[in-house]
Amino acid sequence: MQKQIQQKIAPWVWFTALGLTAFTVLALTTIVPIWHWVPISVTESATVVGITEQGCVVEGSYGYPITVSNCNAQPGETVQVSYNMPSIVQSEYMKRVQARASYVQP
């Protein structure tokens, strides 16, 4: 006659695993939205604002200055610019937040 020994996992292990899983799901869906970390590529025409040692500086349509290397344009000329930016910049949520923030007068 052979004895079979079964090992049972202690209840605290199950509760800890369940708690960590619930916390991870909560954090990934509400606190730290991952899709805002993903960069997106943007190509646009922009006007050269200045010239530096690294290249031309243009004003992007989202308000960010962008340095374009290997640029021979002069200030005031329009150039094609490709760059990466966080997807949160084009987020509809951020557009609504900025619209509401414009109503607040300091």
Secondary structure, 3 states (H helix, E strand, C coil): CCCCCCCCCCHHHHHHHHHHHHHHHHHHHHHCCHHHCCEEEEEEEEEEEEECCCCEEEECCCCCEEEECCCCCCCCCEEEEEEEEEHHHHCHHHHHHHHHHCCCCC
